[in-house]
Amino acid sequence: MQAAASDRPRLMVAAIDFGTTFSSWAYSFNNDPGRMFCKNWNSDQYISMKAPTTILFQPDGKTFEAFGYEAENSYAKIGEESEEALNSWYYYRQFKMKLYNGKITRDLEIQDEKGHTLPAIQVFTAAIRYLKDDLLKEGRQGMMDGDLKESDVDWVITVPAIWDDPAKQFMREAAIGAGISSERMTISLEPEAASLFCKENRLQKRLPSWSDDVVLGAFQPGEKYIVIDFGGGTVDITVHEVLESGDLRELHRASGGAWGGTTIDMAFEQRILGSIFGEEILREFRSAFLYDYLSLFRDFEVKKRKIQPSKNSDFSKTTPDNFVIALPVILTELLEEKTGLGLDDVIAQSKYSDQIKMIRGNKLKVESSLMAELFSDAVNNIVRHLNDLLCNSHLSHIKTILMVGGLAESPCVQHNLKKFFPQMNIIVPPEPSLAVLKGAVLFGHKPKSIVERVSRYTYGTSITELFDHRKHPLEKFYQLEDRQICRDIFDIWVSSGDAIKCGNFSIKDVYYSSHPDDEYINVRIFASTQKAPRFVTDDGCIMLGKANIELNMGVPYHERKVEVEVTFGDTELHLKAREVATGKLTRASFDLIG
């Protein structure tokens, strides 16, 4: 007799790496966690391990049409047949960055390529649902009996480590909307996942391309290293130590910024193509000939990771090796139609006339020195950030940098990090763009592999005290019946920079009903970038969200109090509440989204 779904043991862990520019999935079975099955995506030109994070909805704005390369190609085909029809479809790309450093609400709307808006939760949910369903479909095809149920799978969703707590909750709710059970889901931080994967595997130490590769073993207990995850939208940086148990602990809170690969794409389009063709022609090219536009940038995505620097120079003194990329014929035709000039003539008149040439086959040849400049903003931001990190006394002795993500393959990025940090060992694993995805699968099998994290923020709640004229500002004074009260005091639970044992560090507070008719207690949760804020209204403080705790109206009013426990150190905050009078857990929701 077949076991009920709820009684069946978990068969596999599946991970969805939801990226700014590219996404994919992977899974492995419980009996062989290290044997990963990854999706192969088929574009028109090549087989890829990831697909563009692009989604297409039909003109009704509700019906999902396609994801990834299929979405790009379908949208481009619609445009070729009718530009008017194109304007009615909803086409979203690189929308993940909408959750970075912005106010997240449940009614948040995001714009597509044509300025149409849809609820952000609809777009994210549809993308996750596609990836989930695609994984299950291929997983069933790979099993002997094809018997794979959603309840057989534990799911892992990746997010940048520098995302705040509301963004993580948003991704969880989008995944729930996509049909993934909250009880079967774990949020994984991207650089942590990559670190787990690399810790367990033989690595390749890649110095600049003219040096020999050196094969290293897996990280050993006691080793400390900086992890840099070069994503499409963001660069995440964290610091880990391998413990004697083989587990990892974080030595410094996750940090980083919006310095990912899309900054290089934009620099190429604006500085190089823009200097030749101008904004108006590029805008028309993208609008009317989207397929050619996409083909151009797919080619650029592959080639930008191979741009070579010279041995001993900065951005302005690279080798004379040239970067060659084929231009769509329609783009040069548009140039001639709009300006009456050929591409050779326009290049000769541009400010890059000595660095860009037109060669046979409608190809553009660009000196590597100019191409390397496109990396300057991203690399300089990373270098400044690493310098700041290494100024911390407890990190200054670290000698290893682990590079993952698509741009970790770039000799240009590798060279410049080695140039600015010659004392460091620069390590890049094979297929660095898959390190996060594969590490997320391992994290799903061993979610307690990270035993200690460092808090990014100071967390707490708002309390009152009896007013003390010697230490409290007058603007915080108010009279409550016969008492003089100071309001808005930041009651700190955990401070930014505190090391926290994962899953074990909890804060407990008792809260009382303030009125006999109250059915809920609302506990406001605050976060701050300051280590020791005095008031919840100080600069750098925000109200993160609220905990709504249900009261037992059968308990006498004066005994109606609950003990609230908030657990820190995991990838998300967790809250539970217990009735003091009965000892029973009560219903509590932790809402961080406005």
C-alpha positions, 0 to 999 in steps of 0.5 A, a space after each residue: 500500500 502506498 504511503 500517504 503524501 504526509 507520511 512519505 519521507 522526503 525524497 529530494 532537496 530542490 533549489 531555485 536560484 532566482 537571479 537578477 539576470 539569470 535563474 535556474 534550478 537544481 536538485 539532488 536526492 537524499 541518498 546521494 546529496 552530492 550528485 546534482 541534477 541541473 537544468 540545461 536551458 536551450 537558447 537559439 545559439 547555445 546550451 546554457 546552465 541558466 535562463 534569463 530572468 525574463 517573463 511574458 504575460 499576455 495582453 490581459 495582464 494576468 495570463 502567463 505566457 513564457 519564461 526565460 529564452 522562450 519569453 525573449 524569443 516570443 516577445 521578439 517574434 510578436 514585435 516583428 509581426 506587429 509593433 502595435 501588438 507588442 505594446 499590449 503584452 507585458 514583458 518583464 526582465 531584470 525585475 529582481 532589483 525592485 526588492 533591493 533598498 526600496 520600500 516593499 508593500 503588498 500593493 507594490 507595482 513594477 513596470 515592464 519594458 513598455 511602462 505597463 504595471 502589474 503587482 510585483 507579487 504576481 510577477 515574482 510568483 509566476 516566475 517561481 511557479 514556472 521554475 518549480 513546475 519545470 523542475 518537477 516535470 523534469 524530475 518526474 521524467 528522470 525517475 523510474 516510476 515518475 512518482 514525484 509529488 510536491 510533498 516529496 521535496 524540500 525547497 530552497 529559495 536563494 536571496 542576496 545576503 544584503 537584502 533586508 528582512 521584508 524582501 526575504 519575506 516577500 520572496 517567501 510569500 511569492 513562493 507560497 503563492 507559487 505552490 511551495 509549502 512554507 513548512 517545506 521551504 528554506 531561504 538561503 543566502 547566496 554567498 553562504 550557499 556558494 561558500 558551502 559548495 566550495 568548502 566541500 569541493 576541490 577548488 581551482 586557484 586562478 591567478 591572472 590568465 598568464 599564470 598556471 592554475 593551481 589545484 587546491 583541496 577543500 577548505 580545512 578547519 581553521 581556514 578563514 576566507 572572504 566570499 564575493 558573489 558577483 551577481 547580475 544586480 548585486 555583489 554580496 560579500 561575507 566572511 567565513 571560518 571553517 570550524 573543526 566540525 566542518 561547519 561554517 561560522 560568519 565572521 562579519 555581517 554580510 555587505 555589498 552593493 549594486 555593483 553586479 554584471 548589469 552595470 557593465 552591460 549598461 556601460 557597454 550600451 551607453 558609453 560604447 554603442 551610445 557614442 557611435 549610434 546615439 540614444 535615439 537609434 538605440 532606442 528604435 533598435 531595441 523597440 522595433 528589432 528586439 530579437 536582434 537587440 537580444 542576440 547582440 547582448 547575449 553575445 556580449 554576455 558571453 564575451 564580456 567574461 573573457 576580456 583580458 587585461 595585461 600583466 602589470 597595468 591598470 585599466 588604461 594600459 591593457 594589452 592590444 588584444 581586441 574585443 570583437 563583437 558582431 553587430 546586427 545588420 539592421 543596426 548599421 542600416 538604421 544608422 545610415 537611414 538616420 544619419 546618411 553616414 556609414 558606420 566607418 564614417 561615424 566611428 571616425 568622427 567619434 571620440 573613440 576613433 582610435 580605439 574602435 574599428 569596423 572590420 569585415 562581416 559587420 563586426 566591431 573591433 574594440 581595444 581591450 583598454 576601452 572594454 576594460 574601462 567598463 569594469 572600472 566602476 564595479 571593480 573600484 566599488 568592490 576594492 574600496 569595500 574590501 579595503 574597509 573590511 580589511 581595516 577591521 582588526 579581526 579580519 586583517 589577517 585573512 589571506 583568501 578571497 573566494 570568487 563566485 558568480 558569473 563575473 568571477 570568471 572574468 580575467 579582468 576582475 581577477 586581475 584587478 583584485 590580485 593587483 589591489 590585494 597582492 597578498 591574497 590568494 584568489 580562488 575561483 571554483 569551476 563553473 563559478 556561476 553555479 556555485 550558489 545554485 549547487 550550494 543551495 541544494 547542499 544547504 537544503 540537505 544540511 541547513 545547520 551547516 552555518 552555525 553562527 552568523 553576524 547580525 546586519 542590524 540592531 533589532 528591538 522594540 519601542 518601550 516607555 520609561 519614567 521620564 528623567 529630566 537629566 537624560 531624556 529630551 523634552 520632546 519625548 515627554 508625555 503625561 500618562 494619567 499621574 505618570 510622566 513618561 518618556 516614549 520611543 525608547 529603543 529597547 535593543 534585542 540584538 545589536 548590529 555586529 553581534 555574533 549569534 548562534 544560529 537558531 539558539 539565540 532568542 529574546 523573550 519579553 512579556 506583553 500585556 493587554 492594554 484594554 479589556 476588549 483587545 483581541 490582539 497585542 501588536 508588538 512593533 519591531 524596529 531595526 537600525 543601522 546604528 549599533 546602539 540607538 537611543 530612540 526608535 526615531 533616531 536616524 537609521 531606524 525604521 519600523 520593520 514590521 509588526 507582530 500580531 498576537 492573538 489573545 485568549 478572551 477566555 482568560 481574565 483580563 488581568 491575566 491576559 499576557 503573552 511571552 513573545 520569543 524572537 529567534 535570531 541567527 537564521 536566514 529569517 527572523 522567527 517569532 512565537 508567542 505563549 500564553 503565560 496563564 496557560 502555557 499554550 502557544 498562541 497564534 502570532 503572525 510576523 508581518 514585515 511587509 507594509 
